[in-house]
Amino acid sequence: MRPRLLISTTNAGKVCEFSVLFSDLSLDLCSLADYPGAPIVPEDGETYVANARLKALTIARWSNIATLADDSGLEVEALDGAPGVHSARYAGPQQDSRANVAKLLSALAGVAAGRRAARFRCAICVATPDGATLVTQGTCEGQITATPVGSQGFGYDPVFLYPPAGQTFAQMSAAAKNRVSHRARACAALREQLLPFLAHHAPAPPP
C-alpha cells in the first residue's frame, strides 16, 4: 500500500510543484484542499524550520496522516535579509503576492542592480501523527529585478532573477524551475530519506 502524504497548503501552485518533484516516488499525495476545516496554524516562529515543523505537526495530529509542510522566504541583502520569514505577509496579513512584490520594489527603489542580491530559502518538515519529524532545507541565489517579468510561478517569482538562466522564475518553465529552486533543493535532500521515514513511522495495522 502506497503511503499517503498530506501537503499542508491550499496553494495550488505549491501543490503542483511538490507533485512534480515527487512524481517518481510511490506516494499518494493530497492537500488541505481535500481536507476542509483544517486548523489555521499561526506562522509566528522566528525561523523557517520552526514554522514548517509547527505546521506539519499540527496538521499531522489533526488529520492522522503524515504531513509535509514548508516555510520559505525571500532574503534581500540590501534589506538586511528582509522580508525573510515574513515574506508571505510582507505587505500585511490581508495582502496578496502582488502587494508584497510592490512593497519590495518600493523598498529597493534607487538600489543599483549590483546591490540587489537575494536568495530564496526553504525549510521542509515531514511529521507523522506520532510526533516524529524529518527536516531538510534548500536555498537558491539570485537578484531582484527592477520590475516584474514573466507570468509563470507565484509569489515573488516575477522579480527573482536566476542568473544562470538569465530569466526570472516567472519566465522559466515549471520543469526548469523545479531543477534549481530552493524548494527543489530541499526536496532533493528529502527524497532519499522520505519513504524509509514514512515506513518506519507508519501506524501499526489493526489486530
C-alpha positions as CSV (number, residue, x, y, z in Angstrom):
1,M,0.0,0.0,0.0
2,R,1.4,3.4,-1.0
3,P,1.9,5.8,1.9
4,R,-0.3,8.9,1.9
5,L,1.4,12.3,2.3
6,L,-0.7,15.4,3.0
7,I,0.8,18.6,1.7
8,S,-0.1,21.2,4.2
9,T,-1.2,24.0,1.9
10,T,-4.2,25.2,-0.2
11,N,-1.8,27.0,-2.6
12,A,-2.4,25.2,-6.0
13,G,1.0,26.3,-7.4
14,K,2.9,24.9,-4.4
15,V,0.9,21.6,-4.6
16,C,1.7,21.3,-8.3
17,E,5.4,21.9,-7.6
18,F,5.5,19.1,-5.0
19,S,3.5,16.8,-7.2
20,V,6.2,17.2,-9.9
21,L,9.1,16.9,-7.5
22,F,7.8,13.7,-6.1
23,S,6.2,12.3,-9.3
24,D,8.5,9.2,-9.4
25,L,8.1,8.3,-5.8
26,S,5.5,5.7,-4.7
27,L,3.3,8.2,-2.8
28,D,-0.4,9.2,-2.7
29,L,-0.3,13.0,-2.4
30,C,-3.2,15.1,-1.1
31,S,-3.5,18.6,0.1
32,L,-5.6,20.7,2.5
33,A,-8.0,21.4,-0.4
34,D,-9.0,17.7,0.2
35,Y,-9.5,18.3,3.9
36,P,-11.6,21.4,4.6
37,G,-11.8,22.5,8.2
38,A,-8.1,22.1,9.0
39,P,-6.9,24.3,11.8
40,I,-5.2,27.6,10.9
41,V,-1.6,27.4,12.2
42,P,-0.1,30.8,13.1
43,E,3.3,31.1,11.4
44,D,4.9,33.1,14.2
45,G,8.1,31.2,14.6
46,E,11.4,33.0,14.3
47,T,12.8,30.6,11.7
48,Y,11.6,28.8,8.6
49,V,12.3,25.5,10.3
50,A,10.2,26.4,13.4
51,N,7.2,27.4,11.2
52,A,7.5,24.3,9.0
53,R,7.7,22.0,12.0
54,L,4.7,23.6,13.8
55,K,2.5,23.4,10.7
56,A,3.5,19.8,9.9
57,L,3.0,18.5,13.5
58,T,-0.3,20.4,13.9
59,I,-1.9,19.1,10.7
60,A,-0.5,15.5,11.1
61,R,-2.1,15.2,14.5
62,W,-5.3,16.8,13.3
63,S,-5.6,14.6,10.2
64,N,-3.9,11.5,11.4
65,I,-1.9,11.5,8.2
66,A,1.8,12.0,7.6
67,T,2.1,15.7,6.7
68,L,4.6,17.8,4.7
69,A,4.8,21.5,5.5
70,D,7.2,24.0,4.2
71,D,8.1,27.5,5.0
72,S,10.1,29.6,2.6
73,G,11.0,33.2,2.2
74,L,13.0,35.7,0.2
75,E,16.1,37.3,1.8
76,V,17.4,40.5,0.2
77,E,20.9,41.6,1.2
78,A,20.2,45.3,0.7
79,L,17.3,45.0,3.1
80,D,19.3,43.1,5.8
81,G,17.6,39.8,4.9
82,A,14.1,41.2,4.8
83,P,11.4,40.2,4.1
84,G,12.7,36.8,5.3
85,V,10.3,34.7,7.5
86,H,7.7,37.5,7.0
87,S,7.7,37.1,3.2
88,A,4.2,35.9,2.8
89,R,2.8,38.7,5.0
90,Y,5.3,41.4,4.0
91,A,2.6,43.9,2.9
92,G,0.3,43.0,5.7
93,P,-1.8,39.9,6.7
94,Q,-4.6,40.7,4.4
95,Q,-2.5,41.4,1.3
96,D,-1.6,39.3,-1.6
97,S,1.5,38.5,-3.7
98,R,1.1,41.5,-5.9
99,A,1.1,43.8,-2.9
100,N,4.2,42.0,-1.4
101,V,6.0,42.5,-4.7
102,A,5.0,46.1,-4.9
103,K,6.3,46.8,-1.4
104,L,9.6,45.0,-2.1
105,L,10.2,47.0,-5.3
106,S,9.4,50.2,-3.4
107,A,11.8,49.4,-0.7
108,L,14.5,48.8,-3.3
109,A,13.8,51.9,-5.3
110,G,17.1,53.6,-6.2
111,V,19.2,50.5,-5.2
112,A,21.7,49.7,-8.1
113,A,21.5,46.3,-9.8
114,G,24.8,45.2,-8.3
115,R,23.3,45.6,-4.8
116,R,20.1,43.6,-5.4
117,A,21.4,40.2,-4.5
118,A,18.9,37.9,-2.9
119,R,18.1,34.3,-2.1
120,F,15.1,32.1,-1.7
121,R,15.3,29.8,1.3
122,C,13.1,26.8,2.1
123,A,12.7,24.5,5.0
124,I,10.6,21.4,4.7
125,C,9.3,19.3,7.6
126,V,7.5,16.0,7.3
127,A,5.7,15.0,10.5
128,T,3.8,11.8,11.4
129,P,0.9,11.6,13.8
130,D,3.1,10.1,16.5
131,G,5.2,13.3,16.6
132,A,8.3,12.2,14.6
133,T,9.8,14.8,12.2
134,L,12.2,14.9,9.3
135,V,13.6,18.3,8.3
136,T,15.6,19.5,5.2
137,Q,16.5,22.9,3.8
138,G,17.5,24.4,0.4
139,T,18.5,27.8,-1.0
140,C,18.7,29.4,-4.4
141,E,20.8,32.5,-5.1
142,G,19.6,35.3,-7.4
143,Q,18.9,39.0,-7.6
144,I,15.8,41.2,-7.6
145,T,14.7,42.8,-10.9
146,A,13.6,46.4,-11.2
147,T,10.1,45.4,-12.5
148,P,8.1,42.1,-12.6
149,V,8.9,39.9,-15.6
150,G,7.1,36.7,-16.6
151,S,3.8,35.1,-15.9
152,Q,4.6,31.7,-14.5
153,G,5.1,30.6,-10.9
154,F,3.7,32.5,-7.9
155,G,4.8,34.8,-5.1
156,Y,8.0,36.7,-5.7
157,D,8.9,34.7,-8.8
158,P,8.3,37.6,-11.3
159,V,11.1,39.7,-9.6
160,F,13.6,36.9,-8.7
161,L,16.2,36.7,-11.5
162,Y,18.1,33.4,-11.6
163,P,21.4,34.4,-13.3
164,P,22.5,31.1,-14.7
165,A,19.2,31.0,-16.8
166,G,19.1,34.8,-17.4
167,Q,15.4,34.7,-16.5
168,T,13.2,35.3,-13.6
169,F,11.5,32.3,-12.0
170,A,8.3,33.5,-13.6
171,Q,9.8,33.2,-17.1
172,M,11.2,29.7,-16.6
173,S,9.2,26.6,-17.3
174,A,8.0,24.6,-14.4
175,A,10.4,21.8,-15.3
176,A,13.4,24.2,-15.4
177,K,12.5,26.0,-12.2
178,N,11.9,22.6,-10.4
179,R,15.5,21.6,-11.2
180,V,17.1,24.6,-9.4
181,S,14.6,26.2,-6.9
182,H,15.1,26.4,-3.2
183,R,12.1,24.1,-2.8
184,A,13.6,21.6,-5.3
185,R,16.8,21.6,-3.4
186,A,15.1,21.0,-0.1
187,C,13.1,18.2,-1.8
188,A,16.2,16.7,-3.2
189,A,17.7,16.5,0.3
190,L,14.4,14.9,1.5
191,R,13.9,12.3,-1.3
192,E,16.2,9.5,-0.2
193,Q,15.0,9.7,3.4
194,L,11.3,10.2,2.9
195,L,10.0,6.7,2.1
196,P,12.0,4.9,4.8
197,F,10.9,7.6,7.3
198,L,7.2,7.1,6.4
199,A,7.6,3.3,6.5
200,H,9.3,3.4,9.9
201,H,6.5,5.6,11.4
202,A,3.5,4.0,9.6
203,P,0.7,3.2,12.0
204,A,0.5,-0.4,13.2
205,P,-2.1,-2.5,11.4
206,P,-5.3,-3.3,13.4
207,P,-5.1,-6.6,15.2
